[in-house]
Amino acid sequence: MKAMYIAFAAIVLIAFGANFGLNNIGFSSAERQASDTTRLPSDTGDGEAAIDE
């Protein structure tokens, strides 16, 4: 029983550690899927995105 609790604790630690570590090094799916040609609206500073016409 003790070994099972240790295994569950290890699973939780690995899961949280991997999530925290991968997010900090920029390995999120949004950052992996975006490219240099992705068009994002520019911020005008007033809370509204600028629209290019």
Secondary structure, 3 states (H helix, E strand, C coil): CHHHHHHHHHHHHHHHHHHHHHHHCCCCHHHHHCCCCCCCCCECCCCCECCCC
